[in-house]
């Protein structure tokens, strides 16, 4: 039966820029989750009326958003925008800059992200005062703008007989399910709302660091959804604990997840691990730009083994401890001198936040120290690049002998899955037990405590010394697991589950 399917996320699947002639031009954007969901929507919702709602993040995006707003006011359907290459109509929201900055940087990224990744330097942070109250008001305002746009799309024209399905994504939009349900009124009876959390979820005792009103509002907002999803049972279980401890909600656990009864509503809680679209990923890696990078990186390796990491310069990614582990490997295992190169590729992240700028500086400093300590005239042990270069990252994954993924905490971690899928000669995966991916990949990875530098160094040694046959066996098993739940299937499972 035909449905109207709406997806809401802070960052959308399309971004815009200005061409040399000043004209707006769009290109597919967004990383693992967003790009994969975009590709999967047409397949899993054939015949559905699909729209994607997101925030405008650049000046060009905001120009498109203003054109779309004019169109909506005139009663037209959502337009994709000029030169939109996407398969799904995308509506961008022009949110006032100060409001968006407060909501995104001061609440979503400095409070909610820090809580769920357990990153606070607790002797000093967090510190919630009057200013945070204004930030929280901005966060609520952004969620209200999203909810309003979703209602406009939901109520555009006649609702299809199959009703309305809404998929709300991630910690930026925790209040949207409740706001949306309240705004829909009678239409809510035919609507099914899903919410998916792509981050970890904090244990109840840590989650209580949030101001009491904020802690309650976030849970209350999410529990207005009919179904809440996580990448790992560990995160779903922590969410259930918070619902019981903070709200006093009635919580049930069962083999497939759990159920929360709260404020007269029942919310199913489920686990949906997200994998990768292996054929599409391999096709992209075969493109000329990736192959050119492979040639350059092969030359830089000079026949040596390659330890690869690909991350954002995000505090939770644990790059500094990873570099420290590589330093300890070289200090304690001199047999690897001249025989290994560590390629550490980091994408700049959240440079508006001082903690992130300081962390990136520390990454650069430690990399320079390692090079100075161990480098020789004919051997550069470490190559660090802090820039966004997706084709280069794909090339590095394809060439890896060892892939290091050691986050402090991670909702899933797509690189841990992409590396084995792209590997040309089999790669050993050194993986943090705190990544959601450990639940699915742990059997064939070398699991480590991300806080234990010595254990990580020993795992790197084991990975480098692994026989080719063992490395190939493990890599093939990792790749098969990663490919088992591609974005289309992941999304389809959630839409199907919303019907029950």
N, C-alpha and C positions, 0 to 999 in steps of 0.2 A: 504494500500500500504506500502511495506517495507521501513523503514527509517533507517538512521544512527542517533542515539541520543547520544550526548555528554554532560556530566555534569562536571562542573569545580568548585572546592571549595578549599580554602586554606587547611583545614583539611579534610582528606579523611575518607572513611568508614572502612578502614583496617589499622591496625598498626602492626609493626613487632618487634620481639625481638629475642634474641639468647637463644636457649635451653641449657640444661646442657652439651650437646655434642658439643655445638658451632654452631649448625645448625640454620638457619633462620626459624622462625615459625611465622605465621600470625594469627591474631585474629580480629574479628569484633570489630570496635571501633567507636568513634564518638557518640555524644549524640543525643537528641531528633530528631532534624531535619535530621541530616545526616543518622542515623540509619533507620529512617522511610522512607526516600527517597530511600535508598538502598533496603529496603524490597519491596517498591512499584513499582520500575522500571520494574521488570519482568511482573507484572500484568498489568500495564497501557501501556506498549509498547511491546505487544507480537510479536515475530518475528523480532523485530528491532535489529540492530547491536548497542549495547550499550557499552560505555566506560566511565570511570570516571577518570578525571585528577585532581591530588592534589599534594601538596608539601610533600616532604620527611621531616619528623620532628625529626627523631632519627637516630643514627648511623646505626641501622639495616634497617630502611627505606631507607637510602642513599645507602646501599649495594644493595638493591632490585632495586632502581632507576638506578644505574649504569648498572646492568644486563639488565634491560629493555631498556636503551639507546643503549646498544650494539645490542640488538635484533632489535630495530627500524632502526638503521644504516644499518643492514644487510637486511633490507626490509621485516622483519617478521611483523606480526600483533602484537598488544599490548598483552603482556603476563600478567597474574594475579600476577605472582611471586610465589615463593615456598610456598606450603602449604596454599595458600590463601583460606580462608573459605567462601569468599563472593560469591554472585551470579552474580556479574557484574565484568568484567575485570577492574582492577584499574591500572592506570599508575602513578607512582610517579616521581616527578621532583627534581633532585638534584641541588638545587639553592645554589650558593656560600654563605657561612655562614654569611659574613659581609653584603652582599647585602640583604639577607633575614632578618637579625636582624634589619637593618635600616628600611626596608619596613614594617615589622610586628610590631616592638616595637615603632619606632619613628614616623611612619606615621599612619598606620592602627589603632593601639591601643592608641597612645598618642595624635593624632590629630583628625582623622575621628571619632573614637569612642567617644572621649570627646566632639566633636562638637554635634553629634547627640543625645547624652545623656545629653547635656547641663551641663557638669561637671566641666568646667574650673573655677578655682579660679581667676577671672578676674583681680583683682589688681596685680596679679603676673604672671598668665599664660592665654593664650599662649604667647610665644615670638618667632616669626619666623625670623630667620636670615640666615646667609650664611650656617650654618651647616644644617639647615632644607632644604635648597636647595639641598644639597648632599643627604639628606634622601629622598627627593621627587624623585630625579633621580633614587635612588635604588628602590623605589616603582614602578616607571615606568618600570624599568628593569625587575622586577618580573612579572608585567603584560604582558610585551613583551614575556617573557619565556612561560607563560601560553598560550598566543595567538598563539605562534609558535607551541607549542605542540598540540593545538586544530586543527590547520591547517594540521599538519602531520596526525592526525587521520582522519580529514575530507577528505583528499585527498588520503588516503590509499586504493589502489585498485579502483574498479569501484564504484561510488556513487550509492546507491540504487535508484530506480525510484521515491520513495517517497521523496527524497531529504534529506537535513541535518537539524537537530534540535539541538540547543545548549542551555543549561540551565546554566547560570553563577550565582554563588551564592555569595552574600554579599559584604561588604564594602572593603574587601581585594583586590577585582578584579574589581573595578569600571571602569578602562580603557580598560578592555578586549573586550567589545562589539565593540568599535570603532576600536581598533587594529585588531581584528579578521576580521571585515568587510573589512578593507583596505587590509589585507593580502589575503583574499579569492579571490579577483579579480572577474573573471567571475562566479566563483562558488557561490558567494554571492547572485546571482539571484535566486538560488534554496534553499538558506539557510534561516531559521527563527531562530532568536536569542531572547531568553528570559533572563531577568535579574531579580533576586529577592533580595530584601533588607530585611534582618531579624532583623534589628535594627529599632528604630524610625528614623524619619527624622527631622532635625532641622528647626525651623522657619527661614524665609529668613534673618531677622535681625541678628540672632545668627550665621547662616551659613556664613554670610559675614566676620566673624572673620578669616576665612581661607585666606591665600594670594590669591589675585584676580586671578592669573593664575591657582592656584590649584582648587579654587572654580569652575572656568569655565571648567577646564579639566575634573573634576569628573562628572559634569553634561553632558558635551559633550560626554564623554565615555559611560555613561549609555544610553544616548538618541540614540546611534547607534543601540540599541536593538529594536526589533519590539514590544516587550511587557515588561513592567516593573511592578513588583508586590510588594505589601506590605501586612502586616498582618492586618492593620487597615486603615480605610478611613482617620483618622486624619493624619497619616504619609504620605499617598498618596497626600493629600491636601497640606501639607507643601512642598512636592517635587514639585508639580505643581507651587506653589508660587515662589519657588527658580528658576525654569526654566524661568518664566516670568520676575522676578526681576533681575536675574544675567545675563541671556543670551538674554533677550528680545524676547524669543520664543513666538509663538502664542499658547495659552493654551485654551482648551475647557474643561468644566466640564459637566458630564452627570450622570445619575442615577447609572450606573455601575462603574464609575471611572472618567477617563478623557482622553484627547488626546493632544499630544504636536506636533506641526509642527515646525521643526528646521532643517536648513541646507539641505532642500530638502527631508527630511525624516519624516514620521509620526510614532510616538510611542504611542501605547496604554498604559494607566496607569490603573491598576486594583487592586482590593483588594481580597486576597485569605487567609483568616484566617486558620492557620494550627492547626488541632486537634491532637488527639492521636489514636493509634491503640489499642483500649480498650481490645480486646481479647488477643492480644500478650502481652500486659502489665500485664493483670491478670494471664496469663500463667507463665510469668516470676516471678511474685510475689508468685506463688505457689511452686516455686523451694525450695529445701532443705536449701540453704544458706540464703534465705530471711526468711523462717520460723524459722530458728535458731535465727536470729536477733530479730524476733518478740517475741520469748520467753525471750530473754535477756532484751529487752526494756520493756516488760510487767512487768517483775520483778523489773526493775528500777523505773517504775511508781508507783508500790505499791498500785494499785487501785485508784490512783489519776487521775484527768483529765489531758490530754496531749495537750499542745500547741506545734505545730511542725513548724519548718522552715527548708527548704533545699535550699541552695544557694551556688554559688561560692563566694569567698571572693573578690567580684567585687564591685568597688565603687558605681556603679549604683544600686546595690541590697539593699542598705540602711540598712545593718545589725545593725549598731550602733544605729540608731534611733529606730529600732525594739526592741533592747535590752532596750533602755531607756524607751520605752513605757511599756514593761513588768515590769521594775523597778517601774514606776509610778503606774501601776496596783496594785502591791503589797503594795506600800506606801499608796495609797488612798482607797484600798478595802481590808482591813485586813481579811475579811471573807474568802478570798482565801488562806490565809496562811495554809500550810499543806495540801491543797486540790488540788494543781495544780503543774505540773512540765513542764518546758519549755525545749524541746529538740531542740537545735540549731545546725544543722549539716552544716558545711561549707566546700566546696572544695577549696583547695589552688588554686589561680589564678594569673597569670602574675607576678610571684615573681621577674622577671627581672626588673620590674619597681619599683622605690623607693616609689612612692605613694601607691602602693599596699602593699608593706611590712609594711609601717607605718600604713595603715588601718587595716591590719590583727592584728598587735600588739594592736591597739586600741580596736578591738573586744575582744581580749583575756583579756585585762585589765578591760574592763567594765563588762565582764562576771564574773571575779574574784571578783569585787566589789559587784555585786549583790549577789553572793553566800555568801560573808563575811557579808553583811548587813542583809540578811534575813534567811540564812540557820540555821538549828538547828541540834541537835544530831541525830534526826530521820527524817529529811526532807532536801533534797537537791533540792532547787527550780529551779536550772538551770544546765543543762548538755550541755556543748559546746564541740564539737569535730571538729577540723580543719584537716580533711583528706578526701581523696577520697574513698568512700565506697558505691557503687551504691546499692548493695543488702540491706545494712542497711537503706539507704534512702527510698527504696521501702517499707521496713517494717515499718518505721516511718510513712509514708503516710497512710498505711493501718490502723494504730492504732490511728490516729489523731482524737481528738475531735474538735480541732481548727487548721486550717492551716493559717499561717501568711505569706502573700506575699505582701511586701510593697516597691517595687522598686521605685526609683526616676523617672526613665523612663525605659521602656522595650518594645522591638519590639512586643513581644507576651507574653511570659512566659509560659513554658510548665508545671512547677510544679503546677501552679494554676489549670491545667486541670488534671494532673496525680493524684493529691491527692483525689479529689472526685471519680474518676474512681476506685481507689484502696480501698477506704474507706470501712471498714467492718461494721461499726456501724453508718455511717453518720458523716460527718465533716462539721463544719461551716467554710466558707472561708472569711477571712479578707483580702481584696484585694485593692491595690493601684489603684486609678483612673487613674494613669499615665502609667499603663501597657496596652499594646495592648489588652490583654485578657479581660480588663474591658468592651470593646465594645460588647463582646459576652456573658460574664459571669456576668456582672454587675447587672442584674435584680435579681439574686439569691445569690449574695455575699453581704457582708457588705463593701461598698466602703469607702475608707478613703483618706484624703489628706496625702501623705507620709511624708510631712514636719511637720505635726501637731502631735507631740508626745502625747498630751493629748487626741486628737480625736482617735488616734490609741489605746491608753489604754482603752478608753471607749468602743470602738468596741470589744476589747478583752473581756471585761467584759460582753457585750451583747452576744457574741458568747458562752462564758462559761455558761451563765445563760439561754441560749436558751432551750426551751423544746425539748425533744427527737423527738416528732412528727414534729416540725418545722425544726429541724436539718436534719432529714431524708428526708423531702420534698425538702428542698433546695439542699441537697447533691445529691439526685437522679436527679434533674433538671440540676445541674451543670455537672454531669457525662454524661447525655444524650447530652448536648450541646457539650461537649469536644469530644465525640465519633462520632459526626455528620460529621466531616471532617477529617478522618484519612489520614495519609501521602499519601497512594496510590491514594485516590480520589483527594486530594489537588494537587498532581503532575499531575494526569490525566486531571484535569480541565485546568491546564496551558498548557499542550501539545495540548489539543483540541483547546484552545483559540488561540494558535499560528497558527493554520491552517486557521483562518478566516482572 
